Amino acid sequence: MKIILNGEARDVAQANLAVALEELGYSTAKIATALNGNFVPASARASTPLSDGDLLEVVAPMQGG
Amino acid sequence: MTLFYGTELTSPLMLGTALYPSPAIMAEAFKASGAGVATVSLRRESGADRAGQDFWSLVSDFGVPVLPNTAGCHTVKEAVTTAQMAREVFGTPWIKLEVIGHTDTLQPDVFGLVEAAKILTEDGFEVFPYTTEDLIVAERLLNAGCKVLMPWGAPIGSGLGLNNLHGLRTMRAQFPDVPMVIDAGIGLPSHAAQAMEMGFDAVLLNTAVAKAGDPVAMARAFGLAVEAGKAAYDADPMEPRDMASPSTPLIGKAFLE
Protein backbone atom coordinates (compact mmCIF):
# COMPACT_ATOMS: atom_id res chain seq x y z
CA MET A 1 0.00 0.00 0.00
CA LYS A 2 1.04 3.61 -0.44
CA ILE A 3 1.48 5.87 2.55
CA ILE A 4 2.94 9.37 2.89
CA LEU A 5 6.01 9.23 5.13
CA ASN A 6 7.25 12.65 6.25
CA GLY A 7 5.69 14.22 3.16
CA GLU A 8 6.96 11.64 0.64
CA ALA A 9 5.05 8.77 -0.94
CA ARG A 10 6.35 5.36 0.13
CA ASP A 11 5.29 1.77 -0.50
CA VAL A 12 4.96 -0.46 2.51
CA ALA A 13 4.04 -4.12 2.58
CA GLN A 14 3.01 -4.28 6.22
CA ALA A 15 -0.32 -3.18 7.56
CA ASN A 16 0.73 -2.40 11.10
CA LEU A 17 2.79 0.54 12.22
CA ALA A 18 5.38 -1.33 14.28
CA VAL A 19 6.39 -3.66 11.46
CA ALA A 20 6.20 -0.89 8.85
CA LEU A 21 8.73 1.14 10.84
CA GLU A 22 11.15 -1.79 10.73
CA GLU A 23 10.61 -2.03 7.00
CA LEU A 24 11.26 1.70 6.58
CA GLY A 25 14.64 1.48 8.34
CA TYR A 26 13.77 2.81 11.80
CA SER A 27 14.52 -0.28 13.87
CA THR A 28 16.12 0.63 17.22
CA ALA A 29 16.04 4.35 16.36
CA LYS A 30 14.97 6.89 19.00
CA ILE A 31 11.82 8.15 17.28
CA ALA A 32 8.22 9.15 17.88
CA THR A 33 5.32 8.76 15.51
CA ALA A 34 2.11 10.50 14.56
CA LEU A 35 -0.48 9.06 12.21
CA ASN A 36 -2.82 11.45 10.40
CA GLY A 37 -1.90 14.19 12.88
CA ASN A 38 -2.41 12.13 16.03
CA PHE A 39 0.36 10.89 18.32
CA VAL A 40 0.79 7.11 18.37
CA PRO A 41 2.75 5.97 21.46
CA ALA A 42 5.38 3.29 20.95
CA SER A 43 3.28 0.88 23.00
CA ALA A 44 0.37 1.24 20.54
CA ARG A 45 2.33 0.83 17.29
CA ALA A 46 1.80 -2.92 16.99
CA SER A 47 -1.95 -2.52 17.33
CA THR A 48 -2.17 0.43 14.92
CA PRO A 49 -3.19 -0.63 11.42
CA LEU A 50 -2.05 1.36 8.37
CA SER A 51 -4.35 2.21 5.48
CA ASP A 52 -3.71 3.38 1.96
CA GLY A 53 -3.04 7.13 1.89
CA ASP A 54 -2.22 7.45 5.60
CA LEU A 55 0.00 10.37 6.62
CA LEU A 56 2.81 9.11 8.84
CA GLU A 57 5.19 11.46 10.61
CA VAL A 58 8.36 10.05 12.16
CA VAL A 59 10.46 12.44 14.23
CA ALA A 60 13.71 12.23 16.17
CA PRO A 61 15.86 14.48 18.39
CA MET A 62 17.13 17.58 16.62
CA GLN A 63 18.88 20.82 17.51
CA GLY A 64 16.57 23.37 19.12
CA GLY A 65 16.52 26.71 20.93
CA MET B 1 17.40 27.98 45.70
CA THR B 2 14.97 27.90 42.80
CA LEU B 3 13.36 24.63 41.84
CA PHE B 4 11.97 24.07 38.37
CA TYR B 5 9.26 21.46 38.89
CA GLY B 6 11.29 20.08 41.77
CA THR B 7 14.64 20.14 39.96
CA GLU B 8 17.53 22.32 41.05
CA LEU B 9 19.72 23.45 38.16
CA THR B 10 23.51 23.48 38.29
CA SER B 11 23.47 26.85 36.48
CA PRO B 12 20.71 29.36 35.71
CA LEU B 13 21.71 29.29 32.05
CA MET B 14 19.52 27.32 29.65
CA LEU B 15 21.32 27.00 26.34
CA GLY B 16 19.97 26.05 22.92
CA THR B 17 21.69 23.53 20.69
CA ALA B 18 20.77 24.93 17.24
CA LEU B 19 22.51 27.12 14.64
CA TYR B 20 26.13 26.33 15.59
CA PRO B 21 28.78 26.06 12.85
CA SER B 22 29.19 22.33 13.63
CA PRO B 23 28.06 19.71 16.16
CA ALA B 24 31.59 19.69 17.63
CA ILE B 25 31.52 23.45 18.24
CA MET B 26 28.05 23.13 19.75
CA ALA B 27 29.31 20.51 22.21
CA GLU B 28 32.40 22.54 23.09
CA ALA B 29 30.35 25.72 23.55
CA PHE B 30 27.84 23.95 25.74
CA LYS B 31 30.54 22.66 28.03
CA ALA B 32 32.27 26.06 28.16
CA SER B 33 29.00 27.75 29.17
CA GLY B 34 28.42 25.45 32.14
CA ALA B 35 24.72 25.64 31.23
CA GLY B 36 22.28 23.78 33.46
CA VAL B 37 19.72 22.85 30.78
CA ALA B 38 19.97 21.98 27.08
CA THR B 39 17.05 22.89 24.84
CA VAL B 40 16.29 20.50 22.01
CA SER B 41 13.66 19.89 19.37
CA LEU B 42 12.13 17.25 17.13
CA ARG B 43 12.28 17.06 13.37
CA ARG B 44 11.41 14.54 10.69
CA GLU B 45 13.83 11.64 10.68
CA SER B 46 14.79 9.66 7.62
CA GLY B 47 15.20 5.91 8.09
CA ALA B 48 18.25 6.08 5.83
CA ASP B 49 20.48 8.75 7.39
CA ARG B 50 19.23 8.86 11.02
CA ALA B 51 20.71 12.29 11.70
CA GLY B 52 18.81 12.62 14.97
CA GLN B 53 20.46 9.63 16.56
CA ASP B 54 23.96 11.17 16.37
CA PHE B 55 22.68 14.46 17.74
CA TRP B 56 21.05 12.70 20.66
CA SER B 57 24.21 10.84 21.65
CA LEU B 58 26.05 14.19 21.71
CA VAL B 59 23.47 15.92 23.91
CA SER B 60 22.94 13.05 26.32
CA ASP B 61 26.66 13.31 27.15
CA PHE B 62 26.15 16.80 28.60
CA GLY B 63 24.67 15.29 31.76
CA VAL B 64 22.06 18.04 32.23
CA PRO B 65 18.25 17.97 31.93
CA VAL B 66 16.94 18.49 28.40
CA LEU B 67 14.06 20.82 27.67
CA PRO B 68 12.34 19.89 24.39
CA ASN B 69 10.46 22.64 22.60
CA THR B 70 7.45 22.89 20.32
CA ALA B 71 9.18 25.44 18.09
CA GLY B 72 7.43 26.19 14.84
CA CYS B 73 3.99 25.10 16.06
CA HIS B 74 1.23 27.54 15.20
CA THR B 75 -1.81 25.65 16.49
CA VAL B 76 -2.79 24.07 19.79
CA LYS B 77 -3.18 20.68 18.11
CA GLU B 78 0.31 20.81 16.57
CA ALA B 79 1.89 21.91 19.84
CA VAL B 80 0.13 19.23 21.90
CA THR B 81 1.01 16.44 19.45
CA THR B 82 4.63 17.64 19.30
CA ALA B 83 4.79 17.69 23.10
CA GLN B 84 3.47 14.13 23.27
CA MET B 85 6.10 12.96 20.78
CA ALA B 86 8.83 14.86 22.65
CA ARG B 87 7.91 13.25 25.95
CA GLU B 88 8.30 9.81 24.43
CA VAL B 89 11.56 10.54 22.58
CA PHE B 90 13.33 12.44 25.35
CA GLY B 91 11.78 10.65 28.31
CA THR B 92 10.94 13.86 30.18
CA PRO B 93 7.67 15.53 31.18
CA TRP B 94 9.31 18.95 30.62
CA ILE B 95 8.14 20.88 27.58
CA LYS B 96 9.04 24.37 26.42
CA LEU B 97 5.64 25.25 25.04
CA GLU B 98 5.66 27.56 22.05
CA VAL B 99 2.50 28.37 20.15
CA ILE B 100 3.60 30.92 17.61
CA GLY B 101 1.08 33.58 16.65
CA HIS B 102 2.92 35.78 14.18
CA THR B 103 5.37 34.80 11.46
CA ASP B 104 7.55 37.94 11.48
CA THR B 105 7.82 38.59 15.21
CA LEU B 106 7.38 34.98 16.38
CA GLN B 107 5.21 36.49 19.08
CA PRO B 108 3.39 33.80 21.07
CA ASP B 109 -0.31 33.23 20.42
CA VAL B 110 -1.15 33.60 24.08
CA PHE B 111 -4.71 32.35 23.69
CA GLY B 112 -3.54 29.12 22.08
CA LEU B 113 -0.71 28.95 24.63
CA VAL B 114 -3.09 28.94 27.60
CA GLU B 115 -5.32 26.34 25.94
CA ALA B 116 -2.37 24.05 25.11
CA ALA B 117 -0.86 24.52 28.59
CA LYS B 118 -4.12 23.38 30.19
CA ILE B 119 -4.35 20.25 28.01
CA LEU B 120 -0.70 19.36 28.65
CA THR B 121 -0.66 19.91 32.43
CA GLU B 122 -3.80 17.79 32.75
CA ASP B 123 -1.91 15.10 30.84
CA GLY B 124 0.99 15.21 33.33
CA PHE B 125 3.39 17.52 31.49
CA GLU B 126 5.54 20.09 33.28
CA VAL B 127 5.08 23.09 31.06
CA PHE B 128 7.57 25.94 30.52
CA PRO B 129 5.38 28.37 28.56
CA TYR B 130 7.05 30.87 26.21
CA THR B 131 4.92 33.94 26.88
CA THR B 132 4.96 37.73 26.94
CA GLU B 133 5.16 39.99 30.01
CA ASP B 134 1.34 40.29 30.06
CA LEU B 135 0.19 39.80 33.65
CA ILE B 136 -3.25 38.49 32.81
CA VAL B 137 -1.84 35.85 30.49
CA ALA B 138 0.62 34.92 33.25
CA GLU B 139 -2.26 34.50 35.68
CA ARG B 140 -4.15 32.29 33.21
CA LEU B 141 -1.06 30.15 32.63
CA LEU B 142 -0.66 29.65 36.37
CA ASN B 143 -4.35 28.78 36.67
CA ALA B 144 -3.87 26.29 33.84
CA GLY B 145 -1.30 24.51 36.00
CA CYS B 146 2.03 26.01 34.88
CA LYS B 147 4.54 26.31 37.73
CA VAL B 148 7.16 28.16 35.68
CA LEU B 149 6.77 31.19 33.40
CA MET B 150 9.05 32.17 30.53
CA PRO B 151 8.48 35.76 29.42
CA TRP B 152 10.32 36.94 26.34
CA GLY B 153 13.06 39.56 26.53
CA ALA B 154 12.63 40.48 22.86
CA PRO B 155 11.58 38.60 19.71
CA ILE B 156 13.31 35.23 19.20
CA GLY B 157 16.71 35.61 17.53
CA SER B 158 16.63 39.42 17.59
CA GLY B 159 19.39 39.94 20.17
CA LEU B 160 17.72 43.14 21.34
CA GLY B 161 17.88 42.35 25.06
CA LEU B 162 15.15 43.22 27.52
CA ASN B 163 12.71 45.34 25.51
CA ASN B 164 10.24 46.15 28.24
CA LEU B 165 12.08 46.59 31.51
CA HIS B 166 9.11 48.06 33.31
CA GLY B 167 6.80 45.23 32.21
CA LEU B 168 9.30 42.55 33.22
CA ARG B 169 9.97 44.22 36.56
CA THR B 170 6.23 44.38 37.25
CA MET B 171 5.83 40.74 36.31
CA ARG B 172 8.68 39.72 38.61
CA ALA B 173 7.14 41.69 41.46
CA GLN B 174 3.64 40.38 40.80
CA PHE B 175 4.60 36.70 41.00
CA PRO B 176 7.53 36.65 43.44
CA ASP B 177 7.33 32.92 44.14
CA VAL B 178 6.99 31.64 40.58
CA PRO B 179 10.24 30.49 38.95
CA MET B 180 10.69 32.72 35.91
CA VAL B 181 13.00 32.39 32.94
CA ILE B 182 13.75 35.14 30.45
CA ASP B 183 13.45 33.33 27.15
CA ALA B 184 14.37 34.84 23.80
CA GLY B 185 15.85 38.09 22.56
CA ILE B 186 19.06 37.98 24.61
CA GLY B 187 21.98 39.24 22.51
CA LEU B 188 24.78 39.98 24.96
CA PRO B 189 26.03 38.67 28.28
CA SER B 190 25.07 42.04 29.81
CA HIS B 191 21.42 41.35 28.89
CA ALA B 192 21.60 38.00 30.66
CA ALA B 193 23.28 39.56 33.69
CA GLN B 194 20.60 42.28 33.77
CA ALA B 195 17.82 39.67 33.80
CA MET B 196 19.46 37.89 36.71
CA GLU B 197 20.09 41.17 38.57
CA MET B 198 16.34 41.86 38.29
CA GLY B 199 15.60 38.64 40.13
CA PHE B 200 14.71 36.32 37.28
CA ASP B 201 15.64 32.75 38.04
CA ALA B 202 17.23 31.77 34.73
CA VAL B 203 17.79 32.89 31.15
CA LEU B 204 17.31 30.83 28.02
CA LEU B 205 19.21 31.71 24.87
CA ASN B 206 20.65 30.17 21.74
CA THR B 207 21.38 32.51 18.83
CA ALA B 208 23.59 34.90 20.83
CA VAL B 209 26.06 32.08 21.43
CA ALA B 210 25.62 30.04 18.25
CA LYS B 211 25.96 33.02 15.91
CA ALA B 212 28.86 34.73 17.72
CA GLY B 213 32.16 34.84 15.84
CA ASP B 214 33.58 32.53 18.51
CA PRO B 215 30.69 30.55 19.99
CA VAL B 216 32.84 28.80 22.58
CA ALA B 217 34.25 32.06 23.98
CA MET B 218 30.78 33.64 23.95
CA ALA B 219 29.32 30.63 25.74
CA ARG B 220 31.86 31.09 28.50
CA ALA B 221 31.03 34.82 28.69
CA PHE B 222 27.34 34.00 29.15
CA GLY B 223 28.12 31.46 31.84
CA LEU B 224 30.06 34.12 33.76
CA ALA B 225 27.36 36.75 33.17
CA VAL B 226 24.51 34.73 34.67
CA GLU B 227 26.63 33.88 37.70
CA ALA B 228 27.57 37.55 38.16
CA GLY B 229 23.97 38.69 37.75
CA LYS B 230 22.67 36.13 40.22
CA ALA B 231 25.37 36.96 42.78
CA ALA B 232 24.51 40.65 42.41
CA TYR B 233 20.79 40.03 42.97
CA ASP B 234 21.54 37.91 46.03
CA ALA B 235 23.81 40.71 47.34
CA ASP B 236 20.83 43.16 47.38
CA PRO B 237 21.89 46.04 45.09
CA MET B 238 21.81 49.68 46.25
CA GLU B 239 18.92 51.93 45.27
CA PRO B 240 19.81 54.37 42.45
CA ARG B 241 19.47 58.09 43.29
CA ASP B 242 19.26 61.24 41.19
CA MET B 243 21.87 63.37 42.95
CA ALA B 244 25.55 62.69 43.61
CA SER B 245 26.63 61.39 47.00
CA PRO B 246 30.38 61.43 47.80
CA SER B 247 31.89 58.03 48.34
CA THR B 248 35.03 59.39 50.01
CA PRO B 249 34.28 60.62 53.56
CA LEU B 250 34.71 64.39 54.00
CA ILE B 251 35.37 64.20 57.75
CA GLY B 252 39.05 64.76 58.44
CA LYS B 253 39.75 66.34 55.06
CA ALA B 254 42.75 68.71 55.30
CA PHE B 255 41.93 72.42 55.37
CA LEU B 256 43.95 73.85 52.47
CA GLU B 257 42.43 77.30 51.73
Interface residues (C-beta under 8 A of the other chain):
Chain A: N6 G7 L24 G25 Y26 A29 K30 I31 A32 T33 A34 G37 N38 F39 P41 A42 E57 V58 V59 A60 P61 M62 Q63 G64 G65
Chain B: G16 T17 A18 L19 Y20 M26 T39 V40 S41 L42 R43 R44 E45 S46 G47 A48 R50 A51 G52 Q53 F55 W56 V59 P68 N69 A71 K77 T81 Q84 M85 A86 E88 V89 F90 I156 G157 L205 N206 T207
